[in-house]
Amino acid sequence: MRGLLRLAVLISGGGRTLLNLHERIRDGSLPARIDVVVCSRRGVAGIERARSAGLPLTVVERRCLSEEEFQQALTAAIGDVDLVCLAGFLSLWRIPPQFAGRVMNIHPALLPDFGGHGMYGQRVHEAVLAAGRTESGCTVHFCDNEYDHGPIILQRRVPVLPTDTPDTLAERVFAEECIAYPEAIRLFATARLRIERRRVVILPHEAR
């Protein structure tokens, strides 16, 4: 891929993942640029964080539109980019054919466990603790038209400690998200990801 990878980042909340990607771009460790941030809610912290970072921002408010209007407006706002990155985006985007294999999501658990509609943020960590798991982590995956579903690119793991609360577990998982998402995007930017039979193959450098 020539030049910097052009990203659209979709958010619905605080925008911490957006800021992580922005910081990795600024320090030179992520060969990309954020062409647009699209937010599905007004009044969330991610909007001010995007503006403070000087990033182009569009709000496509889900609750103000019909389903079809939302899908059309979202696709129009995303525009012509190389990769779409969901970063705490709580609505389902019906991915147009031209974006097949070019949409990623990060989820704060080890998919396929603790995913699906309504499983986001603290709900995920509460569910992990309630299930008595001794391990959690994060998953970066290519998206299809189901929540938290699609070929897994990579995962990073953390222990669940006996003293953990949802907040302490969330912070430990988020630290791994800050590593995992930029790494997955770097692999995409260098053409090292290939989907074969719904599995992601990470190619060695010499196979690009």
VENCORZI-V992605 format. One record per pair of residues at least 12 apart in sequence whose C-alpha atoms are under 7 Angstrom apart, sorted by the first residue. I is the first residue (numbers start at 1). GAP is how many residues later the second one is. Records with the same first field share a line. If there is no record, write none. Layout:
I=GAP ; GAP
This chain:
1=188
4=27 ; 28 ; 29
5=26 ; 27 ; 28 ; 77 ; 184
6=26 ; 27 ; 28 ; 29 ; 75 ; 76 ; 77
7=25 ; 26 ; 27 ; 28 ; 74 ; 75 ; 76 ; 77 ; 78
8=26 ; 27 ; 28 ; 29 ; 70 ; 73 ; 75 ; 76 ; 77
9=27 ; 28 ; 29 ; 75 ; 76 ; 77 ; 78
10=27 ; 28 ; 29 ; 75 ; 76 ; 77 ; 79
11=27 ; 28 ; 29 ; 75 ; 76 ; 77 ; 78
12=27 ; 28 ; 29 ; 76 ; 77 ; 78
13=31 ; 32 ; 33 ; 75
14=30 ; 31 ; 32
15=30 ; 31 ; 34
17=70
18=69
20=158
21=161
30=152 ; 156
31=155
35=21
36=19 ; 20 ; 21 ; 42
37=18 ; 19 ; 20 ; 21
38=19 ; 20 ; 21 ; 22 ; 39
39=19 ; 20 ; 21
40=19 ; 20 ; 21 ; 22
41=18 ; 20 ; 21
42=19
58=19
60=13 ; 14
71=22 ; 23
82=20
83=19 ; 20
84=18 ; 19 ; 20
85=18 ; 19 ; 20
86=18 ; 19 ; 20
87=18 ; 19
92=55
94=51
95=49 ; 50
101=41
103=39 ; 40
104=36 ; 37 ; 38 ; 39
105=35 ; 36 ; 37 ; 38
106=33 ; 34 ; 35 ; 75
107=31 ; 32 ; 33
108=29 ; 30 ; 31 ; 65
109=15 ; 27 ; 28 ; 29 ; 30
110=26 ; 27 ; 28 ; 29 ; 45
111=28
115=33
116=31 ; 32
117=30
122=44
125=41 ; 44 ; 45
126=40
133=27
134=25 ; 26
135=22 ; 23 ; 24 ; 25
136=21 ; 22 ; 23 ; 24
137=19 ; 20 ; 21 ; 36
138=17 ; 18 ; 19 ; 35 ; 38 ; 39
139=15 ; 16 ; 17
140=12 ; 13 ; 14 ; 15 ; 41
141=12
151=47 ; 48 ; 49
152=47 ; 48
153=31 ; 47
156=20 ; 24
158=15
191=17
192=12 ; 16
